[in-house]
Structure formats: structure tokens, C-alpha cells
Amino acid sequence: MGKRVAVCAVAQIKNDPNYWHLRFQNMLHECFESIMEQTKVTFDMEKGIRTVITCSDDVFDARTISNNGVTDVVGAQFRGEEKMAQESINGLGYAMASILSGHDDVVLFMGHCKESQGESKKMVTNLAYDPFYCRPLGLDFVSADALQARAYMRKSGVTDTHLAKVVVRSRKNARKNPYARECALVDEQDVMSSPMLADPMREMHYYPDTDWAFGMLLCCEERVKEFTKKPVWISGYGSCMDSYFLGDRDLTSNFSLKNAAKRAYEKAGIKDPRKEINLFELSDHAAYQLPMWAEGVGIADEGKGGAWIDEGGMEKYNVNLSGGQLNGNPLLLGGAARAIECVLQLRGEAGDRQVKGAKKALAQAAYGGAGQHQAVVILEA
């Protein structure tokens, strides 16, 4: 990359199971005010924010054109406003492209999701599939993930006990994160005794319904000093989409994640992620995905996810010290949560979970059934 893009500020509200007393506009406004206070940025069309990127979903919001309900809250009247109607981490890629192209100097990126107001995530994600062959079968992200989980566990030696360890660790780590959803601490037996959700996934293997909102301000390298003394740089981004129909895919291949990671590493000049990256935030909305995505980004050997857990790989590579998506982030916003945790770590603002001397971090996110669409962002202090 010729120029660099900086994350100048991040803001978020606490992840919560049900913000019944707040509209999503209220959730966003809290983040918006924080960004404005941190950076003193303006909406001047010459020197301020000209483009706003928002992340929302029409079905989760129970309305068409969901971003139309937030334009006034995020200051997007009479200027460019782009909706990211997919995993939020791709909004960082969009903002980066807008800035590196010279189209914008400053971009505001905000997102929200209230999963509590939807009747069923299964009904929502069923709509992701074609209406003729897959949707009538009841296929959704949970059932697709279960198919992948069974195939991956067979390939990698991951067991029910391994998945229990992932869940227990996720909730323990989340206790050190003031913005994490409050989930009860459990032991391995609690997890292994929880009811089946979709074999082999148990209810505790899957992330819980969560409400959340966030904001981020990004700008070009030339103007970063106007907005922050502690910029975090986006040095690499890559994304990849696997085949749409599950039957056309090898569910254990990590095809899209390996390609996304490869592209991000090349842009960031990363040769060996195990040695060069200090922490990894992986979007594990299901427990089996933590070791699987670890294989995909290259910190676990192919087909060795079970051994990687046994050998302490999660601790060795500082994986999901935030608690991860498994503890609770909205499905749509897991990537933004991962990136914000990386920013806090690289700025030395992660409190009790701080990785000493962290200089480089990786944020990853997946969307679609069985990790169909993958994206990876590399951030540096």
C-alpha cells in the first residue's frame, strides 16, 4: 500500500442481551457522541466527514432500508452514506478503500444490531438461502454450522471436551472486558450437559442473542494528528467468498479464510503470523470455529485443532482475550468487535487483559452458513 489508513477513535456500548429500553438510534447516538468528543471532528464538507458508512440489517431491524432510520443520528444528511449489509468488518475494508483512493480523508463508520427484537435468528438466517432448494428445507446458519462442525471435528480431532474448554475460557476472559455481555461462568461439565442445539453443537456452543452498537473514525495518514495522538494503522485487509451452495464446498477446507488471510498478510508484509502478530481476535460465533479459524489464519496446523487446544494454543497466541464472539456479539457485528478489541490492545487501553508490548494484531470475521464469507484485517500500533 502506498499510503496508510489510521483508526483514530473507537466507541462502543456494553453488549447486552436486551436493550428493551433503548431504540437503536439511542444506542448509536451514545457512540456518536463519544467519537465526536474524542476527536473533535466536524462535518465540514471540505475538511470534515463527507462519507459515513453504516452497518445494519433489514431483517434484524424488521424494516426495509434499515440504514434510513439512522442517517440523522450519524450525521449522514446531505452527504455520502453507504450501508454495509453484511459482516461489519468489511466496513473497515470499504473505509480503507475510500481513503486510499483519495476519495475521502475522513470516514465515520458506525453499526448497530438488536437481536433481542427478532423472534428467531434461525428465521432470519434462513432467508440467506435460495427460496427454491434450500430455504424450504429449513436450512439456516445454525444447521449449516452443525454440518461443518461435524465434518471438522472428525478431521481435526476436536471433541466435546475441547469445545467445553473453549466455552469456559471465553466466559472467563469476558469477565475482564467491561464491554462484554454478562454471561454466567460455567465449568466443562456444565457445557457438556447443555442440550443439543444442532448435533454436534450444544446450546452453550453457540453465541447468545445480543444487542450492541459501535463507532469508529478513520482518516488518512497526512491528517491523523488532527484527531488522535495514538493512531492504530490498518496495514492489511483481505476477503474471500466461498461457493454459495453447501454441496459445492469442502466444508473443512477453510478455503475462503485461507485466501482472505493470505491477501491480508501480503498487504501487511507478514511472513510468519505466529512470530509477527501479538494477538488474534477470531469471530467464533460457534465454539468449533475457534480452532478451525485458528487453522485458517495459520496459527494452528492443518487438521490439528484438537491438539492445538491441548497444547495451549489459545493462550500462546493470545486468542480472543476479549471473550470473543462466543460470549456474545451480534452476528452482524462480530468483526467490528474484534477490530475494536485490537485497537484497544494496540493503544495499551485493554485493562486487565492487556497484552504487554502488543504491536500487531489480527481481526477476523465470518458471515454466511459455515463461514462462507471471510475477511481479515491486520492492525498495527
C-alpha positions as CSV (number, residue, x, y, z in Angstrom):
1,M,0.0,0.0,0.0
2,G,1.3,3.5,-0.8
3,K,-0.5,5.4,2.0
4,R,-1.7,4.3,5.4
5,V,-5.1,4.5,7.0
6,A,-5.5,5.1,10.7
7,V,-8.2,4.2,13.2
8,C,-8.3,7.4,15.2
9,A,-11.1,6.6,17.7
10,V,-13.4,3.8,18.7
11,A,-16.6,3.8,20.7
12,Q,-19.0,1.1,21.9
13,I,-21.8,0.4,24.3
14,K,-21.8,-2.7,26.5
15,N,-23.0,-5.9,24.8
16,D,-26.4,-6.7,26.4
17,P,-29.0,-9.5,26.0
18,N,-31.9,-7.0,25.6
19,Y,-31.8,-3.2,25.4
20,W,-35.6,-3.1,25.7
21,H,-35.4,0.5,27.0
22,L,-33.4,1.8,24.0
23,R,-34.1,2.3,20.4
24,F,-31.2,1.5,18.1
25,Q,-30.9,5.3,17.4
26,N,-30.2,5.8,21.1
27,M,-27.6,3.1,21.1
28,L,-25.8,4.7,18.1
29,H,-26.1,8.2,19.5
30,E,-24.1,7.3,22.6
31,C,-21.3,6.0,20.3
32,F,-21.5,9.0,18.0
33,E,-21.1,11.5,20.9
34,S,-18.1,9.6,22.1
35,I,-16.4,9.8,18.7
36,M,-17.1,13.5,18.5
37,E,-15.8,14.1,21.9
38,Q,-12.6,12.1,21.4
39,T,-11.6,13.6,18.1
40,K,-13.4,17.0,17.8
41,V,-14.1,16.1,14.1
42,T,-16.6,18.2,12.2
43,F,-18.9,17.7,9.3
44,D,-17.4,20.4,7.2
45,M,-17.6,19.2,3.6
46,E,-14.1,20.3,2.9
47,K,-12.1,19.2,6.0
48,G,-14.5,17.0,7.9
49,I,-16.6,13.9,7.4
50,R,-18.1,13.7,3.9
51,T,-18.7,9.9,3.9
52,V,-20.5,7.8,6.6
53,I,-20.6,4.0,6.5
54,T,-23.2,2.2,8.5
55,C,-23.7,-1.4,9.2
56,S,-27.3,-2.7,9.7
57,D,-29.6,-5.4,8.5
58,D,-33.2,-5.0,7.3
59,V,-34.5,-8.3,8.7
60,F,-32.9,-7.9,12.1
61,D,-34.3,-4.3,12.2
62,A,-37.7,-5.5,11.0
63,R,-37.9,-2.7,8.4
64,T,-36.8,-2.1,4.8
65,I,-33.8,0.1,4.1
66,S,-32.6,-0.1,7.7
67,N,-29.9,2.5,7.3
68,N,-32.6,5.0,6.5
69,G,-33.5,5.1,10.2
70,V,-30.0,6.1,11.4
71,T,-28.9,8.8,8.9
72,D,-29.9,11.6,11.2
73,V,-28.2,10.1,14.2
74,V,-24.9,9.5,12.5
75,G,-24.8,12.9,10.7
76,A,-25.3,11.5,7.2
77,Q,-27.7,14.0,5.8
78,F,-26.7,15.6,2.5
79,R,-23.5,13.6,2.2
80,G,-22.3,10.2,1.2
81,E,-23.8,7.3,3.2
82,E,-23.0,3.7,2.4
83,K,-24.7,0.7,4.0
84,M,-22.7,-2.4,4.9
85,A,-25.4,-5.0,4.8
86,Q,-23.0,-7.9,5.6
87,E,-20.4,-8.6,8.3
88,S,-19.3,-5.4,9.8
89,I,-15.5,-5.9,9.4
90,N,-16.0,-5.3,5.7
91,G,-16.9,-1.7,6.5
92,L,-13.3,-1.3,7.5
93,G,-12.2,-2.5,4.1
94,Y,-14.7,-0.1,2.5
95,A,-13.5,2.8,4.5
96,M,-9.9,1.9,3.8
97,A,-10.6,1.8,0.0
98,S,-12.3,5.2,0.2
99,I,-9.4,6.8,1.9
100,L,-6.6,5.1,-0.1
101,S,-8.3,6.0,-3.4
102,G,-8.2,9.7,-2.4
103,H,-12.0,10.0,-2.4
104,D,-12.1,10.8,1.3
105,D,-9.7,12.0,4.0
106,V,-12.0,11.1,6.9
107,V,-14.7,8.4,7.2
108,L,-17.1,7.7,10.1
109,F,-18.1,4.0,10.4
110,M,-21.0,3.0,12.7
111,G,-23.1,0.0,13.2
112,H,-25.9,-1.5,15.3
113,C,-27.9,-4.7,15.7
114,K,-30.7,-5.6,18.2
115,E,-31.0,-9.3,18.1
116,S,-33.4,-9.2,21.0
117,Q,-36.2,-7.8,18.9
118,G,-36.2,-10.6,16.4
119,E,-38.3,-13.7,17.0
120,S,-35.6,-16.1,15.8
121,K,-32.1,-15.9,14.4
122,K,-33.0,-19.2,12.6
123,M,-35.8,-17.5,10.7
124,V,-33.6,-14.5,9.9
125,T,-30.7,-16.6,8.6
126,N,-33.0,-19.0,6.7
127,L,-33.6,-16.0,4.4
128,A,-29.9,-16.1,3.3
129,Y,-30.6,-19.2,1.3
130,D,-32.2,-19.6,-2.1
131,P,-36.0,-19.8,-2.0
132,F,-36.4,-23.0,-4.1
133,Y,-34.0,-25.6,-2.9
134,C,-32.6,-24.7,0.5
135,R,-35.0,-22.4,2.3
136,P,-37.9,-24.9,2.2
137,L,-35.7,-27.4,3.9
138,G,-35.2,-25.1,6.9
139,L,-31.5,-24.6,6.2
140,D,-30.1,-21.7,8.3
141,F,-26.7,-20.7,9.7
142,V,-27.1,-23.0,12.8
143,S,-27.8,-26.1,10.7
144,A,-25.1,-25.2,8.2
145,D,-22.6,-24.7,11.0
146,A,-23.6,-28.0,12.5
147,L,-22.8,-29.8,9.3
148,Q,-19.4,-28.1,9.2
149,A,-18.8,-28.8,12.9
150,R,-19.3,-32.5,12.5
151,A,-17.0,-32.7,9.5
152,Y,-14.3,-30.5,11.1
153,M,-14.4,-32.4,14.4
154,R,-13.9,-35.7,12.5
155,K,-10.9,-34.2,10.6
156,S,-9.2,-32.3,13.4
157,G,-9.7,-34.5,16.5
158,V,-11.7,-31.8,18.2
159,T,-14.0,-33.4,20.9
160,D,-16.9,-32.3,23.0
161,T,-14.4,-31.8,25.8
162,H,-12.3,-29.5,23.7
163,L,-15.4,-27.4,22.8
164,A,-16.3,-27.2,26.5
165,K,-12.8,-25.8,27.2
166,V,-13.4,-23.1,24.5
167,V,-16.7,-22.1,26.1
168,V,-15.3,-22.0,29.7
169,R,-12.3,-19.9,28.6
170,S,-14.5,-17.5,26.6
171,R,-16.6,-16.6,29.6
172,K,-13.7,-16.3,31.9
173,N,-11.9,-13.9,29.5
174,A,-15.1,-11.9,29.1
175,R,-15.1,-11.1,32.8
176,K,-12.1,-8.9,32.2
177,N,-13.8,-7.0,29.4
178,P,-16.1,-4.2,30.7
179,Y,-18.0,-4.1,27.4
180,A,-18.6,-7.9,27.2
181,R,-22.0,-9.4,27.5
182,E,-22.6,-10.7,31.1
183,C,-22.8,-14.5,30.8
184,A,-22.7,-16.9,33.8
185,L,-19.3,-18.6,34.5
186,V,-19.6,-22.3,33.8
187,D,-17.4,-25.4,34.1
188,E,-16.7,-28.0,31.5
189,Q,-19.4,-30.4,32.8
190,D,-22.0,-27.6,32.6
191,V,-21.2,-27.1,28.9
192,M,-21.2,-30.9,28.1
193,S,-24.5,-31.2,29.9
194,S,-26.2,-28.4,28.0
195,P,-28.9,-29.5,25.5
196,M,-28.1,-30.2,21.9
197,L,-28.8,-27.2,19.6
198,A,-28.0,-29.0,16.3
199,D,-25.8,-32.1,16.6
200,P,-22.9,-31.9,17.4
201,M,-23.4,-28.3,18.7
202,R,-24.8,-27.8,22.1
203,E,-26.7,-24.6,23.2
204,M,-23.6,-23.3,25.1
205,H,-21.5,-23.9,21.9
206,Y,-23.4,-21.1,20.2
207,Y,-23.3,-17.4,20.9
208,P,-26.3,-15.9,22.7
209,D,-28.7,-13.2,21.4
210,T,-27.0,-9.8,21.9
211,D,-27.7,-6.1,21.3
212,W,-24.8,-3.8,20.6
213,A,-23.6,-0.7,18.7
214,F,-20.2,0.8,17.9
215,G,-18.5,3.7,16.1
216,M,-15.1,4.2,14.6
217,L,-13.3,7.2,13.0
218,L,-10.8,6.5,10.2
219,C,-8.6,9.0,8.4
220,C,-5.6,9.3,6.0
221,E,-2.0,9.4,7.3
222,E,-1.5,13.0,6.4
223,R,-4.2,14.3,8.8
224,V,-4.0,11.8,11.6
225,K,-2.5,14.3,14.1
226,E,-5.7,16.4,13.9
227,F,-7.7,13.6,15.6
228,T,-5.5,11.5,17.8
229,K,-2.1,11.1,19.4
230,K,-2.4,7.3,19.4
231,P,-3.3,6.1,15.9
232,V,-3.7,2.4,15.0
233,W,-2.9,1.6,11.4
234,I,-4.7,-0.7,9.1
235,S,-1.9,-2.4,7.2
236,G,-3.7,-5.2,5.6
237,Y,-7.1,-6.3,4.5
238,G,-8.3,-9.4,2.6
239,S,-11.7,-11.0,1.9
240,C,-12.9,-14.1,0.1
241,M,-16.3,-15.7,-0.7
242,D,-16.7,-19.5,-0.9
243,S,-19.4,-21.2,-3.1
244,Y,-23.0,-20.4,-2.3
245,F,-24.4,-23.9,-2.2
246,L,-23.1,-26.1,0.6
247,G,-22.9,-29.1,-1.7
248,D,-20.3,-27.3,-3.8
249,R,-17.9,-26.8,-0.9
250,D,-15.4,-28.7,1.1
251,L,-16.7,-27.6,4.5
252,T,-13.4,-28.4,6.2
253,S,-11.0,-26.7,3.7
254,N,-11.0,-23.2,5.2
255,F,-10.9,-22.1,1.6
256,S,-12.2,-18.5,2.0
257,L,-10.4,-17.8,5.2
258,K,-7.0,-19.0,3.9
259,N,-7.4,-16.8,0.9
260,A,-8.5,-13.8,2.9
261,A,-5.6,-14.2,5.4
262,K,-3.1,-14.7,2.5
263,R,-4.2,-11.4,0.9
264,A,-4.1,-9.5,4.2
265,Y,-0.7,-10.9,5.1
266,E,0.8,-10.0,1.7
267,K,-0.5,-6.4,2.1
268,A,0.8,-6.1,5.6
269,G,4.2,-7.7,4.8
270,I,3.5,-10.6,7.2
271,K,5.7,-13.6,6.5
272,D,5.0,-15.7,9.7
273,P,1.9,-14.8,11.6
274,R,2.9,-17.0,14.5
275,K,6.0,-14.9,15.1
276,E,4.9,-11.4,13.9
277,I,1.4,-11.0,15.3
278,N,0.9,-10.5,19.0
279,L,-2.8,-11.2,19.4
280,F,-5.6,-12.7,17.4
281,E,-9.3,-11.9,17.6
282,L,-11.4,-14.5,15.8
283,S,-15.1,-14.4,15.3
284,D,-16.1,-17.7,16.9
285,H,-19.9,-17.5,16.9
286,A,-19.7,-21.2,17.5
287,A,-17.2,-23.0,19.7
288,Y,-15.8,-25.3,17.0
289,Q,-14.9,-22.3,14.9
290,L,-12.2,-21.1,17.3
291,P,-9.7,-23.9,16.4
292,M,-11.0,-24.1,12.8
293,W,-10.4,-20.4,12.2
294,A,-7.0,-20.7,14.0
295,E,-6.0,-23.2,11.4
296,G,-7.3,-20.8,8.7
297,V,-5.2,-17.9,9.8
298,G,-2.1,-20.1,10.2
299,I,-1.6,-20.3,14.0
300,A,-2.7,-24.0,14.2
301,D,-1.5,-26.8,12.0
302,E,-4.0,-28.2,9.3
303,G,-6.3,-30.8,10.9
304,K,-4.7,-30.4,14.3
305,G,-7.3,-28.2,16.1
306,G,-7.7,-30.6,19.0
307,A,-4.0,-30.9,19.6
308,W,-3.7,-27.1,19.3
309,I,-6.2,-26.7,22.2
310,D,-4.5,-29.4,24.3
311,E,-1.1,-27.7,23.8
312,G,-2.3,-24.3,25.0
313,G,-2.5,-22.7,21.6
314,M,-5.3,-20.3,22.7
315,E,-3.1,-18.8,25.4
316,K,0.2,-19.0,23.4
317,Y,-1.2,-16.8,20.6
318,N,-3.4,-14.5,22.8
319,V,-6.5,-15.6,21.1
320,N,-9.8,-13.9,22.0
321,L,-8.7,-12.3,25.2
322,S,-11.9,-10.2,24.9
323,G,-14.1,-13.2,25.3
324,G,-14.7,-13.5,21.6
325,Q,-18.0,-13.5,19.7
326,L,-18.9,-16.8,21.5
327,N,-19.5,-14.8,24.7
328,G,-21.9,-12.5,22.9
329,N,-21.7,-10.1,20.0
330,P,-24.5,-9.7,17.4
331,L,-23.9,-12.0,14.4
332,L,-23.6,-9.0,12.1
333,L,-21.1,-7.1,14.2
334,G,-18.6,-9.7,15.4
335,G,-15.9,-8.3,13.1
336,A,-16.2,-4.8,14.4
337,A,-16.0,-6.1,18.0
338,R,-12.8,-8.0,17.1
339,A,-11.3,-4.9,15.4
340,I,-12.2,-2.6,18.3
341,E,-10.5,-5.0,20.8
342,C,-7.4,-5.0,18.6
343,V,-7.4,-1.2,18.6
344,L,-7.7,-1.1,22.4
345,Q,-4.9,-3.6,22.8
346,L,-2.6,-1.8,20.4
347,R,-3.2,1.5,22.2
348,G,-2.5,-0.1,25.6
349,E,-6.0,0.5,26.8
350,A,-7.2,-3.1,27.3
351,G,-7.0,-3.1,31.1
352,D,-6.7,-6.4,32.9
353,R,-6.5,-8.3,29.6
354,Q,-3.7,-6.2,28.1
355,V,-1.0,-7.9,26.0
356,K,2.2,-6.3,27.1
357,G,4.0,-4.6,24.2
358,A,1.4,-5.5,21.6
359,K,2.4,-4.1,18.2
360,K,0.5,-6.1,15.6
361,A,-3.0,-7.7,15.8
362,L,-5.3,-9.7,13.6
363,A,-9.1,-9.3,13.5
364,Q,-11.1,-11.9,11.5
365,A,-14.8,-12.3,10.8
366,A,-17.1,-14.7,9.1
367,Y,-20.6,-14.5,7.7
368,G,-22.9,-16.9,6.0
369,G,-23.5,-20.5,6.8
370,A,-20.4,-22.5,7.6
371,G,-18.1,-19.5,7.3
372,Q,-18.9,-18.8,3.6
373,H,-17.6,-15.3,3.6
374,Q,-14.4,-14.5,5.4
375,A,-12.4,-11.3,6.0
376,V,-9.2,-10.5,7.8
377,V,-7.7,-7.2,8.9
378,I,-4.2,-6.5,10.2
379,L,-3.8,-3.6,12.6
380,E,-0.5,-2.1,13.9
381,A,0.4,0.3,16.6
